[in-house]
Amino acid sequence: MKVIIDIKENKVDFVMELLRSLSFVKTESISPSKAKFLKELKASKDEVKLAKQGKIKLQTAEELLNEL
Protein backbone atom coordinates (compact mmCIF):
# COMPACT_ATOMS: atom_id res chain seq x y z
CA MET A 1 0.00 0.00 0.00
CA LYS A 2 1.19 3.51 -0.74
CA VAL A 3 0.32 6.53 1.36
CA ILE A 4 1.02 10.17 0.64
CA ILE A 5 1.42 12.43 3.67
CA ASP A 6 1.48 16.23 3.53
CA ILE A 7 3.88 17.45 6.24
CA LYS A 8 4.65 20.99 7.38
CA GLU A 9 8.14 22.06 6.27
CA ASN A 10 9.41 22.47 9.83
CA LYS A 11 8.42 18.88 10.73
CA VAL A 12 9.74 17.02 7.65
CA ASP A 13 13.10 16.01 9.13
CA PHE A 14 11.53 14.61 12.29
CA VAL A 15 8.79 12.66 10.51
CA MET A 16 11.16 11.26 7.86
CA GLU A 17 13.63 10.13 10.54
CA LEU A 18 10.80 8.48 12.46
CA LEU A 19 9.49 6.67 9.37
CA ARG A 20 12.97 5.55 8.30
CA SER A 21 13.47 3.97 11.74
CA LEU A 22 10.63 1.54 10.99
CA SER A 23 11.95 -1.50 9.11
CA PHE A 24 8.64 -2.12 7.34
CA VAL A 25 8.36 1.41 5.92
CA LYS A 26 10.01 2.58 2.70
CA THR A 27 10.19 6.36 2.40
CA GLU A 28 10.60 8.57 -0.63
CA SER A 29 10.39 12.32 -0.95
CA ILE A 30 8.73 13.80 -4.02
CA SER A 31 9.06 17.20 -5.60
CA PRO A 32 6.34 19.82 -5.09
CA SER A 33 5.48 19.64 -8.79
CA LYS A 34 4.97 15.87 -8.61
CA ALA A 35 2.88 16.30 -5.45
CA LYS A 36 0.70 18.85 -7.27
CA PHE A 37 0.31 16.45 -10.23
CA LEU A 38 -0.72 13.60 -7.92
CA LYS A 39 -3.25 15.84 -6.16
CA GLU A 40 -4.77 16.88 -9.52
CA LEU A 41 -4.82 13.25 -10.68
CA LYS A 42 -6.73 12.21 -7.55
CA ALA A 43 -9.21 15.06 -8.04
CA SER A 44 -9.77 13.95 -11.63
CA LYS A 45 -10.29 10.35 -10.51
CA ASP A 46 -12.85 11.53 -7.97
CA GLU A 47 -14.67 13.52 -10.69
CA VAL A 48 -14.89 10.44 -12.92
CA LYS A 49 -16.25 8.43 -10.00
CA LEU A 50 -18.95 11.06 -9.38
CA ALA A 51 -19.80 11.15 -13.08
CA LYS A 52 -20.22 7.37 -13.15
CA GLN A 53 -22.60 7.69 -10.20
CA GLY A 54 -24.58 10.30 -12.15
CA LYS A 55 -23.88 13.05 -9.62
CA ILE A 56 -22.04 15.36 -12.02
CA LYS A 57 -21.66 15.76 -15.77
CA LEU A 58 -18.16 15.90 -17.23
CA GLN A 59 -17.16 18.17 -20.10
CA THR A 60 -16.78 16.62 -23.52
CA ALA A 61 -13.43 16.71 -25.33
CA GLU A 62 -14.93 19.28 -27.71
CA GLU A 63 -15.92 21.56 -24.81
CA LEU A 64 -12.41 21.29 -23.36
CA LEU A 65 -10.84 22.17 -26.72
CA ASN A 66 -13.17 25.14 -27.16
CA GLU A 67 -11.91 26.55 -23.85
CA LEU A 68 -8.44 26.76 -25.36
CHARMM internal coordinates of N, CA and C (Angstrom, degrees):
IC EDIT
DIST 1 N 1 CA 1.4473
DIST 1 CA 1 C 1.5249
ANGL 1 N 1 CA 1 C 107.50
DIST 1 C 2 N 1.3163
ANGL 1 CA 1 C 2 N 115.52
DIHE 1 N 1 CA 1 C 2 N 142.96
DIST 2 N 2 CA 1.4535
ANGL 1 C 2 N 2 CA 121.23
DIHE 1 CA 1 C 2 N 2 CA 176.36
DIST 2 CA 2 C 1.5141
ANGL 2 N 2 CA 2 C 108.90
DIHE 1 C 2 N 2 CA 2 C -114.22
DIST 2 C 3 N 1.3328
ANGL 2 CA 2 C 3 N 114.84
DIHE 2 N 2 CA 2 C 3 N 140.90
DIST 3 N 3 CA 1.4561
ANGL 2 C 3 N 3 CA 121.60
DIHE 2 CA 2 C 3 N 3 CA -179.88
DIST 3 CA 3 C 1.5167
ANGL 3 N 3 CA 3 C 107.92
DIHE 2 C 3 N 3 CA 3 C -132.27
DIST 3 C 4 N 1.3063
ANGL 3 CA 3 C 4 N 116.36
DIHE 3 N 3 CA 3 C 4 N 136.21
DIST 4 N 4 CA 1.4593
ANGL 3 C 4 N 4 CA 121.29
DIHE 3 CA 3 C 4 N 4 CA 175.38
DIST 4 CA 4 C 1.5232
ANGL 4 N 4 CA 4 C 107.33
DIHE 3 C 4 N 4 CA 4 C -108.27
DIST 4 C 5 N 1.3313
ANGL 4 CA 4 C 5 N 115.60
DIHE 4 N 4 CA 4 C 5 N 129.16
DIST 5 N 5 CA 1.4603
ANGL 4 C 5 N 5 CA 121.22
DIHE 4 CA 4 C 5 N 5 CA -178.63
DIST 5 CA 5 C 1.5257
ANGL 5 N 5 CA 5 C 108.71
DIHE 4 C 5 N 5 CA 5 C -120.10
DIST 5 C 6 N 1.3101
ANGL 5 CA 5 C 6 N 116.74
DIHE 5 N 5 CA 5 C 6 N 130.66
DIST 6 N 6 CA 1.4627
ANGL 5 C 6 N 6 CA 121.82
DIHE 5 CA 5 C 6 N 6 CA 176.21
DIST 6 CA 6 C 1.5212
ANGL 6 N 6 CA 6 C 106.82
DIHE 5 C 6 N 6 CA 6 C -95.04
DIST 6 C 7 N 1.3410
ANGL 6 CA 6 C 7 N 116.41
DIHE 6 N 6 CA 6 C 7 N 117.97
DIST 7 N 7 CA 1.4654
ANGL 6 C 7 N 7 CA 121.70
DIHE 6 CA 6 C 7 N 7 CA -174.43
DIST 7 CA 7 C 1.5250
ANGL 7 N 7 CA 7 C 109.59
DIHE 6 C 7 N 7 CA 7 C -119.59
DIST 7 C 8 N 1.3320
ANGL 7 CA 7 C 8 N 116.49
DIHE 7 N 7 CA 7 C 8 N 139.19
DIST 8 N 8 CA 1.4596
ANGL 7 C 8 N 8 CA 120.66
DIHE 7 CA 7 C 8 N 8 CA 175.58
DIST 8 CA 8 C 1.5261
ANGL 8 N 8 CA 8 C 108.71
DIHE 7 C 8 N 8 CA 8 C -61.01
DIST 8 C 9 N 1.3332
ANGL 8 CA 8 C 9 N 115.50
DIHE 8 N 8 CA 8 C 9 N 142.70
DIST 9 N 9 CA 1.4706
ANGL 8 C 9 N 9 CA 121.53
DIHE 8 CA 8 C 9 N 9 CA -176.61
DIST 9 CA 9 C 1.5206
ANGL 9 N 9 CA 9 C 112.57
DIHE 8 C 9 N 9 CA 9 C -52.25
DIST 9 C 10 N 1.3208
ANGL 9 CA 9 C 10 N 117.68
DIHE 9 N 9 CA 9 C 10 N -40.82
DIST 10 N 10 CA 1.4673
ANGL 9 C 10 N 10 CA 119.90
DIHE 9 CA 9 C 10 N 10 CA -175.64
DIST 10 CA 10 C 1.5285
ANGL 10 N 10 CA 10 C 113.57
DIHE 9 C 10 N 10 CA 10 C -74.83
DIST 10 C 11 N 1.3289
ANGL 10 CA 10 C 11 N 117.88
DIHE 10 N 10 CA 10 C 11 N -6.25
DIST 11 N 11 CA 1.4676
ANGL 10 C 11 N 11 CA 121.96
DIHE 10 CA 10 C 11 N 11 CA -179.28
DIST 11 CA 11 C 1.5341
ANGL 11 N 11 CA 11 C 112.80
DIHE 10 C 11 N 11 CA 11 C -112.22
DIST 11 C 12 N 1.3305
ANGL 11 CA 11 C 12 N 117.72
DIHE 11 N 11 CA 11 C 12 N -3.13
DIST 12 N 12 CA 1.4680
ANGL 11 C 12 N 12 CA 121.20
DIHE 11 CA 11 C 12 N 12 CA -174.71
DIST 12 CA 12 C 1.5180
ANGL 12 N 12 CA 12 C 112.07
DIHE 11 C 12 N 12 CA 12 C -58.47
DIST 12 C 13 N 1.3236
ANGL 12 CA 12 C 13 N 117.73
DIHE 12 N 12 CA 12 C 13 N -49.71
DIST 13 N 13 CA 1.4646
ANGL 12 C 13 N 13 CA 120.40
DIHE 12 CA 12 C 13 N 13 CA -177.15
DIST 13 CA 13 C 1.5209
ANGL 13 N 13 CA 13 C 111.94
DIHE 12 C 13 N 13 CA 13 C -57.99
DIST 13 C 14 N 1.3267
ANGL 13 CA 13 C 14 N 116.44
DIHE 13 N 13 CA 13 C 14 N -45.23
DIST 14 N 14 CA 1.4649
ANGL 13 C 14 N 14 CA 120.38
DIHE 13 CA 13 C 14 N 14 CA -179.83
DIST 14 CA 14 C 1.5278
ANGL 14 N 14 CA 14 C 111.71
DIHE 13 C 14 N 14 CA 14 C -62.42
DIST 14 C 15 N 1.3220
ANGL 14 CA 14 C 15 N 116.49
DIHE 14 N 14 CA 14 C 15 N -49.50
DIST 15 N 15 CA 1.4623
ANGL 14 C 15 N 15 CA 120.82
DIHE 14 CA 14 C 15 N 15 CA -176.70
DIST 15 CA 15 C 1.5302
ANGL 15 N 15 CA 15 C 110.81
DIHE 14 C 15 N 15 CA 15 C -64.66
DIST 15 C 16 N 1.3416
ANGL 15 CA 15 C 16 N 117.05
DIHE 15 N 15 CA 15 C 16 N -42.75
DIST 16 N 16 CA 1.4629
ANGL 15 C 16 N 16 CA 119.66
DIHE 15 CA 15 C 16 N 16 CA 179.63
DIST 16 CA 16 C 1.5287
ANGL 16 N 16 CA 16 C 110.94
DIHE 15 C 16 N 16 CA 16 C -63.91
DIST 16 C 17 N 1.3302
ANGL 16 CA 16 C 17 N 117.66
DIHE 16 N 16 CA 16 C 17 N -41.11
DIST 17 N 17 CA 1.4624
ANGL 16 C 17 N 17 CA 120.28
DIHE 16 CA 16 C 17 N 17 CA 178.20
DIST 17 CA 17 C 1.5260
ANGL 17 N 17 CA 17 C 110.25
DIHE 16 C 17 N 17 CA 17 C -63.16
DIST 17 C 18 N 1.3169
ANGL 17 CA 17 C 18 N 116.58
DIHE 17 N 17 CA 17 C 18 N -42.00
DIST 18 N 18 CA 1.4601
ANGL 17 C 18 N 18 CA 120.97
DIHE 17 CA 17 C 18 N 18 CA 178.40
DIST 18 CA 18 C 1.5315
ANGL 18 N 18 CA 18 C 110.86
DIHE 17 C 18 N 18 CA 18 C -61.28
DIST 18 C 19 N 1.3221
ANGL 18 CA 18 C 19 N 116.98
DIHE 18 N 18 CA 18 C 19 N -48.18
DIST 19 N 19 CA 1.4669
ANGL 18 C 19 N 19 CA 120.62
DIHE 18 CA 18 C 19 N 19 CA -179.19
DIST 19 CA 19 C 1.5278
ANGL 19 N 19 CA 19 C 111.86
DIHE 18 C 19 N 19 CA 19 C -64.16
DIST 19 C 20 N 1.3315
ANGL 19 CA 19 C 20 N 116.60
DIHE 19 N 19 CA 19 C 20 N -40.24
DIST 20 N 20 CA 1.4679
ANGL 19 C 20 N 20 CA 120.07
DIHE 19 CA 19 C 20 N 20 CA -179.80
DIST 20 CA 20 C 1.5292
ANGL 20 N 20 CA 20 C 111.74
DIHE 19 C 20 N 20 CA 20 C -66.22
DIST 20 C 21 N 1.3158
ANGL 20 CA 20 C 21 N 117.98
DIHE 20 N 20 CA 20 C 21 N -22.97
DIST 21 N 21 CA 1.4609
ANGL 20 C 21 N 21 CA 120.99
DIHE 20 CA 20 C 21 N 21 CA 179.28
DIST 21 CA 21 C 1.5301
ANGL 21 N 21 CA 21 C 112.21
DIHE 20 C 21 N 21 CA 21 C -74.69
DIST 21 C 22 N 1.3189
ANGL 21 CA 21 C 22 N 116.63
DIHE 21 N 21 CA 21 C 22 N -13.37
DIST 22 N 22 CA 1.4671
ANGL 21 C 22 N 22 CA 121.20
DIHE 21 CA 21 C 22 N 22 CA 179.26
DIST 22 CA 22 C 1.5246
ANGL 22 N 22 CA 22 C 109.11
DIHE 21 C 22 N 22 CA 22 C -92.18
DIST 22 C 23 N 1.3306
ANGL 22 CA 22 C 23 N 116.50
DIHE 22 N 22 CA 22 C 23 N 119.99
DIST 23 N 23 CA 1.4612
ANGL 22 C 23 N 23 CA 121.07
DIHE 22 CA 22 C 23 N 23 CA -174.35
DIST 23 CA 23 C 1.5310
ANGL 23 N 23 CA 23 C 113.20
DIHE 22 C 23 N 23 CA 23 C -63.81
DIST 23 C 24 N 1.3031
ANGL 23 CA 23 C 24 N 117.91
DIHE 23 N 23 CA 23 C 24 N -25.06
DIST 24 N 24 CA 1.4614
ANGL 23 C 24 N 24 CA 121.31
DIHE 23 CA 23 C 24 N 24 CA -176.12
DIST 24 CA 24 C 1.5315
ANGL 24 N 24 CA 24 C 113.18
DIHE 23 C 24 N 24 CA 24 C -92.54
DIST 24 C 25 N 1.3413
ANGL 24 CA 24 C 25 N 116.77
DIHE 24 N 24 CA 24 C 25 N 4.63
DIST 25 N 25 CA 1.4610
ANGL 24 C 25 N 25 CA 120.99
DIHE 24 CA 24 C 25 N 25 CA -178.73
DIST 25 CA 25 C 1.5155
ANGL 25 N 25 CA 25 C 109.87
DIHE 24 C 25 N 25 CA 25 C -113.25
DIST 25 C 26 N 1.3293
ANGL 25 CA 25 C 26 N 116.45
DIHE 25 N 25 CA 25 C 26 N 130.20
DIST 26 N 26 CA 1.4609
ANGL 25 C 26 N 26 CA 122.32
DIHE 25 CA 25 C 26 N 26 CA 173.65
DIST 26 CA 26 C 1.5248
ANGL 26 N 26 CA 26 C 106.29
DIHE 25 C 26 N 26 CA 26 C -107.01
DIST 26 C 27 N 1.3200
ANGL 26 CA 26 C 27 N 116.63
DIHE 26 N 26 CA 26 C 27 N 126.64
DIST 27 N 27 CA 1.4652
ANGL 26 C 27 N 27 CA 120.00
DIHE 26 CA 26 C 27 N 27 CA -177.70
DIST 27 CA 27 C 1.5214
ANGL 27 N 27 CA 27 C 110.69
DIHE 26 C 27 N 27 CA 27 C -109.96
DIST 27 C 28 N 1.3131
ANGL 27 CA 27 C 28 N 114.49
DIHE 27 N 27 CA 27 C 28 N 151.35
DIST 28 N 28 CA 1.4626
ANGL 27 C 28 N 28 CA 121.43
DIHE 27 CA 27 C 28 N 28 CA 177.12
DIST 28 CA 28 C 1.5245
ANGL 28 N 28 CA 28 C 107.72
DIHE 27 C 28 N 28 CA 28 C -154.28
DIST 28 C 29 N 1.3066
ANGL 28 CA 28 C 29 N 115.96
DIHE 28 N 28 CA 28 C 29 N 130.28
DIST 29 N 29 CA 1.4612
ANGL 28 C 29 N 29 CA 119.91
DIHE 28 CA 28 C 29 N 29 CA 175.47
DIST 29 CA 29 C 1.5256
ANGL 29 N 29 CA 29 C 108.55
DIHE 28 C 29 N 29 CA 29 C -89.34
DIST 29 C 30 N 1.3174
ANGL 29 CA 29 C 30 N 116.27
DIHE 29 N 29 CA 29 C 30 N 146.23
DIST 30 N 30 CA 1.4608
ANGL 29 C 30 N 30 CA 119.65
DIHE 29 CA 29 C 30 N 30 CA 176.79
DIST 30 CA 30 C 1.5201
ANGL 30 N 30 CA 30 C 109.04
DIHE 29 C 30 N 30 CA 30 C -123.16
DIST 30 C 31 N 1.3028
ANGL 30 CA 30 C 31 N 114.97
DIHE 30 N 30 CA 30 C 31 N 156.83
DIST 31 N 31 CA 1.4608
ANGL 30 C 31 N 31 CA 120.24
DIHE 30 CA 30 C 31 N 31 CA -178.91
DIST 31 CA 31 C 1.5329
ANGL 31 N 31 CA 31 C 110.08
DIHE 30 C 31 N 31 CA 31 C -72.09
DIST 31 C 32 N 1.3233
ANGL 31 CA 31 C 32 N 116.90
DIHE 31 N 31 CA 31 C 32 N 156.34
DIST 32 N 32 CA 1.4688
ANGL 31 C 32 N 32 CA 119.74
DIHE 31 CA 31 C 32 N 32 CA 177.20
DIST 32 CA 32 C 1.5292
ANGL 32 N 32 CA 32 C 112.67
DIHE 31 C 32 N 32 CA 32 C -58.00
DIST 32 C 33 N 1.3377
ANGL 32 CA 32 C 33 N 116.80
DIHE 32 N 32 CA 32 C 33 N -35.42
DIST 33 N 33 CA 1.4700
ANGL 32 C 33 N 33 CA 118.45
DIHE 32 CA 32 C 33 N 33 CA -179.79
DIST 33 CA 33 C 1.5265
ANGL 33 N 33 CA 33 C 111.03
DIHE 32 C 33 N 33 CA 33 C -68.19
DIST 33 C 34 N 1.3310
ANGL 33 CA 33 C 34 N 117.17
DIHE 33 N 33 CA 33 C 34 N -38.18
DIST 34 N 34 CA 1.4651
ANGL 33 C 34 N 34 CA 119.93
DIHE 33 CA 33 C 34 N 34 CA 177.61
DIST 34 CA 34 C 1.5255
ANGL 34 N 34 CA 34 C 110.08
DIHE 33 C 34 N 34 CA 34 C -68.41
DIST 34 C 35 N 1.3347
ANGL 34 CA 34 C 35 N 117.01
DIHE 34 N 34 CA 34 C 35 N -37.71
DIST 35 N 35 CA 1.4673
ANGL 34 C 35 N 35 CA 120.59
DIHE 34 CA 34 C 35 N 35 CA 177.72
DIST 35 CA 35 C 1.5240
ANGL 35 N 35 CA 35 C 110.25
DIHE 34 C 35 N 35 CA 35 C -62.25
DIST 35 C 36 N 1.3374
ANGL 35 CA 35 C 36 N 116.58
DIHE 35 N 35 CA 35 C 36 N -41.83
DIST 36 N 36 CA 1.4651
ANGL 35 C 36 N 36 CA 120.98
DIHE 35 CA 35 C 36 N 36 CA 178.78
DIST 36 CA 36 C 1.5294
ANGL 36 N 36 CA 36 C 110.04
DIHE 35 C 36 N 36 CA 36 C -63.22
DIST 36 C 37 N 1.3491
ANGL 36 CA 36 C 37 N 116.38
DIHE 36 N 36 CA 36 C 37 N -43.47
DIST 37 N 37 CA 1.4621
ANGL 36 C 37 N 37 CA 120.64
DIHE 36 CA 36 C 37 N 37 CA 178.52
DIST 37 CA 37 C 1.5215
ANGL 37 N 37 CA 37 C 110.77
DIHE 36 C 37 N 37 CA 37 C -59.88
DIST 37 C 38 N 1.3322
ANGL 37 CA 37 C 38 N 117.50
DIHE 37 N 37 CA 37 C 38 N -45.32
DIST 38 N 38 CA 1.4592
ANGL 37 C 38 N 38 CA 120.96
DIHE 37 CA 37 C 38 N 38 CA -179.34
DIST 38 CA 38 C 1.5246
ANGL 38 N 38 CA 38 C 111.85
DIHE 37 C 38 N 38 CA 38 C -63.96
DIST 38 C 39 N 1.3340
ANGL 38 CA 38 C 39 N 116.26
DIHE 38 N 38 CA 38 C 39 N -36.81
DIST 39 N 39 CA 1.4668
ANGL 38 C 39 N 39 CA 120.62
DIHE 38 CA 38 C 39 N 39 CA 178.25
DIST 39 CA 39 C 1.5297
ANGL 39 N 39 CA 39 C 110.22
DIHE 38 C 39 N 39 CA 39 C -65.68
DIST 39 C 40 N 1.3468
ANGL 39 CA 39 C 40 N 116.64
DIHE 39 N 39 CA 39 C 40 N -43.02
DIST 40 N 40 CA 1.4622
ANGL 39 C 40 N 40 CA 120.80
DIHE 39 CA 39 C 40 N 40 CA 178.78
DIST 40 CA 40 C 1.5290
ANGL 40 N 40 CA 40 C 111.10
DIHE 39 C 40 N 40 CA 40 C -66.63
DIST 40 C 41 N 1.3356
ANGL 40 CA 40 C 41 N 116.32
DIHE 40 N 40 CA 40 C 41 N -37.62
DIST 41 N 41 CA 1.4658
ANGL 40 C 41 N 41 CA 120.72
DIHE 40 CA 40 C 41 N 41 CA 178.33
DIST 41 CA 41 C 1.5239
ANGL 41 N 41 CA 41 C 110.67
DIHE 40 C 41 N 41 CA 41 C -63.13
DIST 41 C 42 N 1.3290
ANGL 41 CA 41 C 42 N 116.77
DIHE 41 N 41 CA 41 C 42 N -42.83
DIST 42 N 42 CA 1.4672
ANGL 41 C 42 N 42 CA 120.46
DIHE 41 CA 41 C 42 N 42 CA 178.55
DIST 42 CA 42 C 1.5316
ANGL 42 N 42 CA 42 C 110.28
DIHE 41 C 42 N 42 CA 42 C -63.95
DIST 42 C 43 N 1.3312
ANGL 42 CA 42 C 43 N 116.90
DIHE 42 N 42 CA 42 C 43 N -41.78
DIST 43 N 43 CA 1.4626
ANGL 42 C 43 N 43 CA 120.33
DIHE 42 CA 42 C 43 N 43 CA 179.35
DIST 43 CA 43 C 1.5257
ANGL 43 N 43 CA 43 C 110.41
DIHE 42 C 43 N 43 CA 43 C -61.89
DIST 43 C 44 N 1.3283
ANGL 43 CA 43 C 44 N 116.60
DIHE 43 N 43 CA 43 C 44 N -40.56
DIST 44 N 44 CA 1.4659
ANGL 43 C 44 N 44 CA 120.80
DIHE 43 CA 43 C 44 N 44 CA 178.28
DIST 44 CA 44 C 1.5237
ANGL 44 N 44 CA 44 C 111.13
DIHE 43 C 44 N 44 CA 44 C -64.55
DIST 44 C 45 N 1.3384
ANGL 44 CA 44 C 45 N 115.74
DIHE 44 N 44 CA 44 C 45 N -41.73
DIST 45 N 45 CA 1.4672
ANGL 44 C 45 N 45 CA 120.36
DIHE 44 CA 44 C 45 N 45 CA 178.32
DIST 45 CA 45 C 1.5238
ANGL 45 N 45 CA 45 C 110.18
DIHE 44 C 45 N 45 CA 45 C -61.36
DIST 45 C 46 N 1.3247
ANGL 45 CA 45 C 46 N 116.27
DIHE 45 N 45 CA 45 C 46 N -41.62
DIST 46 N 46 CA 1.4601
ANGL 45 C 46 N 46 CA 120.42
DIHE 45 CA 45 C 46 N 46 CA 178.92
DIST 46 CA 46 C 1.5265
ANGL 46 N 46 CA 46 C 111.26
DIHE 45 C 46 N 46 CA 46 C -64.54
DIST 46 C 47 N 1.3453
ANGL 46 CA 46 C 47 N 117.17
DIHE 46 N 46 CA 46 C 47 N -37.23
DIST 47 N 47 CA 1.4675
ANGL 46 C 47 N 47 CA 120.80
DIHE 46 CA 46 C 47 N 47 CA 177.83
DIST 47 CA 47 C 1.5256
ANGL 47 N 47 CA 47 C 110.79
DIHE 46 C 47 N 47 CA 47 C -64.53
DIST 47 C 48 N 1.3130
ANGL 47 CA 47 C 48 N 117.48
DIHE 47 N 47 CA 47 C 48 N -42.12
DIST 48 N 48 CA 1.4693
ANGL 47 C 48 N 48 CA 121.26
DIHE 47 CA 47 C 48 N 48 CA 178.97
DIST 48 CA 48 C 1.5228
ANGL 48 N 48 CA 48 C 109.77
DIHE 47 C 48 N 48 CA 48 C -63.12
DIST 48 C 49 N 1.3257
ANGL 48 CA 48 C 49 N 116.34
DIHE 48 N 48 CA 48 C 49 N -41.24
DIST 49 N 49 CA 1.4669
ANGL 48 C 49 N 49 CA 120.42
DIHE 48 CA 48 C 49 N 49 CA 178.42
DIST 49 CA 49 C 1.5253
ANGL 49 N 49 CA 49 C 110.93
DIHE 48 C 49 N 49 CA 49 C -60.82
DIST 49 C 50 N 1.3429
ANGL 49 CA 49 C 50 N 116.71
DIHE 49 N 49 CA 49 C 50 N -43.96
DIST 50 N 50 CA 1.4684
ANGL 49 C 50 N 50 CA 120.46
DIHE 49 CA 49 C 50 N 50 CA 178.47
DIST 50 CA 50 C 1.5225
ANGL 50 N 50 CA 50 C 111.50
DIHE 49 C 50 N 50 CA 50 C -65.31
DIST 50 C 51 N 1.3268
ANGL 50 CA 50 C 51 N 116.49
DIHE 50 N 50 CA 50 C 51 N -37.00
DIST 51 N 51 CA 1.4634
ANGL 50 C 51 N 51 CA 120.40
DIHE 50 CA 50 C 51 N 51 CA 179.04
DIST 51 CA 51 C 1.5245
ANGL 51 N 51 CA 51 C 110.55
DIHE 50 C 51 N 51 CA 51 C -65.73
DIST 51 C 52 N 1.3266
ANGL 51 CA 51 C 52 N 116.55
DIHE 51 N 51 CA 51 C 52 N -40.62
DIST 52 N 52 CA 1.4678
ANGL 51 C 52 N 52 CA 120.28
DIHE 51 CA 51 C 52 N 52 CA 178.54
DIST 52 CA 52 C 1.5187
ANGL 52 N 52 CA 52 C 111.53
DIHE 51 C 52 N 52 CA 52 C -64.46
DIST 52 C 53 N 1.3393
ANGL 52 CA 52 C 53 N 116.03
DIHE 52 N 52 CA 52 C 53 N -29.69
DIST 53 N 53 CA 1.4633
ANGL 52 C 53 N 53 CA 120.73
DIHE 52 CA 52 C 53 N 53 CA 177.90
DIST 53 CA 53 C 1.5273
ANGL 53 N 53 CA 53 C 111.84
DIHE 52 C 53 N 53 CA 53 C -82.35
DIST 53 C 54 N 1.3322
ANGL 53 CA 53 C 54 N 116.70
DIHE 53 N 53 CA 53 C 54 N -4.90
DIST 54 N 54 CA 1.4526
ANGL 53 C 54 N 54 CA 121.56
DIHE 53 CA 53 C 54 N 54 CA 179.55
DIST 54 CA 54 C 1.5223
ANGL 54 N 54 CA 54 C 113.99
DIHE 53 C 54 N 54 CA 54 C 79.67
DIST 54 C 55 N 1.3260
ANGL 54 CA 54 C 55 N 117.54
DIHE 54 N 54 CA 54 C 55 N 15.01
DIST 55 N 55 CA 1.4566
ANGL 54 C 55 N 55 CA 120.71
DIHE 54 CA 54 C 55 N 55 CA -177.20
DIST 55 CA 55 C 1.5222
ANGL 55 N 55 CA 55 C 112.81
DIHE 54 C 55 N 55 CA 55 C -86.49
DIST 55 C 56 N 1.3246
ANGL 55 CA 55 C 56 N 117.37
DIHE 55 N 55 CA 55 C 56 N -25.12
DIST 56 N 56 CA 1.4597
ANGL 55 C 56 N 56 CA 121.57
DIHE 55 CA 55 C 56 N 56 CA 176.32
DIST 56 CA 56 C 1.5262
ANGL 56 N 56 CA 56 C 109.03
DIHE 55 C 56 N 56 CA 56 C -139.10
DIST 56 C 57 N 1.3258
ANGL 56 CA 56 C 57 N 115.84
DIHE 56 N 56 CA 56 C 57 N 164.47
DIST 57 N 57 CA 1.4578
ANGL 56 C 57 N 57 CA 120.99
DIHE 56 CA 56 C 57 N 57 CA 177.10
DIST 57 CA 57 C 1.5264
ANGL 57 N 57 CA 57 C 107.34
DIHE 56 C 57 N 57 CA 57 C -115.84
DIST 57 C 58 N 1.3217
ANGL 57 CA 57 C 58 N 116.79
DIHE 57 N 57 CA 57 C 58 N 126.45
DIST 58 N 58 CA 1.4541
ANGL 57 C 58 N 58 CA 121.49
DIHE 57 CA 57 C 58 N 58 CA 179.38
DIST 58 CA 58 C 1.5236
ANGL 58 N 58 CA 58 C 110.59
DIHE 57 C 58 N 58 CA 58 C -82.89
DIST 58 C 59 N 1.3376
ANGL 58 CA 58 C 59 N 115.69
DIHE 58 N 58 CA 58 C 59 N 155.87
DIST 59 N 59 CA 1.4558
ANGL 58 C 59 N 59 CA 120.75
DIHE 58 CA 58 C 59 N 59 CA 175.74
DIST 59 CA 59 C 1.5271
ANGL 59 N 59 CA 59 C 109.43
DIHE 58 C 59 N 59 CA 59 C -72.49
DIST 59 C 60 N 1.3201
ANGL 59 CA 59 C 60 N 115.55
DIHE 59 N 59 CA 59 C 60 N 149.06
DIST 60 N 60 CA 1.4558
ANGL 59 C 60 N 60 CA 119.85
DIHE 59 CA 59 C 60 N 60 CA 174.01
DIST 60 CA 60 C 1.5239
ANGL 60 N 60 CA 60 C 108.58
DIHE 59 C 60 N 60 CA 60 C -79.80
DIST 60 C 61 N 1.3297
ANGL 60 CA 60 C 61 N 116.58
DIHE 60 N 60 CA 60 C 61 N 165.12
DIST 61 N 61 CA 1.4604
ANGL 60 C 61 N 61 CA 121.23
DIHE 60 CA 60 C 61 N 61 CA 177.71
DIST 61 CA 61 C 1.5339
ANGL 61 N 61 CA 61 C 109.92
DIHE 60 C 61 N 61 CA 61 C -60.29
DIST 61 C 62 N 1.3306
ANGL 61 CA 61 C 62 N 116.39
DIHE 61 N 61 CA 61 C 62 N -37.81
DIST 62 N 62 CA 1.4608
ANGL 61 C 62 N 62 CA 120.66
DIHE 61 CA 61 C 62 N 62 CA 179.61
DIST 62 CA 62 C 1.5283
ANGL 62 N 62 CA 62 C 110.71
DIHE 61 C 62 N 62 CA 62 C -62.77
DIST 62 C 63 N 1.3428
ANGL 62 CA 62 C 63 N 116.75
DIHE 62 N 62 CA 62 C 63 N -43.04
DIST 63 N 63 CA 1.4627
ANGL 62 C 63 N 63 CA 120.27
DIHE 62 CA 62 C 63 N 63 CA 178.97
DIST 63 CA 63 C 1.5415
ANGL 63 N 63 CA 63 C 111.10
DIHE 62 C 63 N 63 CA 63 C -63.21
DIST 63 C 64 N 1.3109
ANGL 63 CA 63 C 64 N 115.70
DIHE 63 N 63 CA 63 C 64 N -39.80
DIST 64 N 64 CA 1.4779
ANGL 63 C 64 N 64 CA 119.71
DIHE 63 CA 63 C 64 N 64 CA 178.25
DIST 64 CA 64 C 1.5229
ANGL 64 N 64 CA 64 C 111.07
DIHE 63 C 64 N 64 CA 64 C -64.00
DIST 64 C 65 N 1.3332
ANGL 64 CA 64 C 65 N 117.02
DIHE 64 N 64 CA 64 C 65 N -42.53
DIST 65 N 65 CA 1.4583
ANGL 64 C 65 N 65 CA 121.32
DIHE 64 CA 64 C 65 N 65 CA 179.48
DIST 65 CA 65 C 1.5227
ANGL 65 N 65 CA 65 C 111.60
DIHE 64 C 65 N 65 CA 65 C -66.12
DIST 65 C 66 N 1.3313
ANGL 65 CA 65 C 66 N 116.88
DIHE 65 N 65 CA 65 C 66 N -37.11
DIST 66 N 66 CA 1.4563
ANGL 65 C 66 N 66 CA 120.97
DIHE 65 CA 65 C 66 N 66 CA 178.96
DIST 66 CA 66 C 1.5222
ANGL 66 N 66 CA 66 C 112.39
DIHE 65 C 66 N 66 CA 66 C -65.13
DIST 66 C 67 N 1.3318
ANGL 66 CA 66 C 67 N 117.05
DIHE 66 N 66 CA 66 C 67 N -27.26
DIST 67 N 67 CA 1.4641
ANGL 66 C 67 N 67 CA 121.03
DIHE 66 CA 66 C 67 N 67 CA 176.87
DIST 67 CA 67 C 1.5198
ANGL 67 N 67 CA 67 C 111.25
DIHE 66 C 67 N 67 CA 67 C -66.87
DIST 67 C 68 N 1.3294
ANGL 67 CA 67 C 68 N 116.39
DIHE 67 N 67 CA 67 C 68 N -29.03
DIST 68 N 68 CA 1.4586
ANGL 67 C 68 N 68 CA 119.92
DIHE 67 CA 67 C 68 N 68 CA 179.81
DIST 68 CA 68 C 1.4929
ANGL 68 N 68 CA 68 C 109.85
DIHE 67 C 68 N 68 CA 68 C -75.70
END
COOR INIT
IC SEED 1 N 1 CA 1 C
IC BUILD
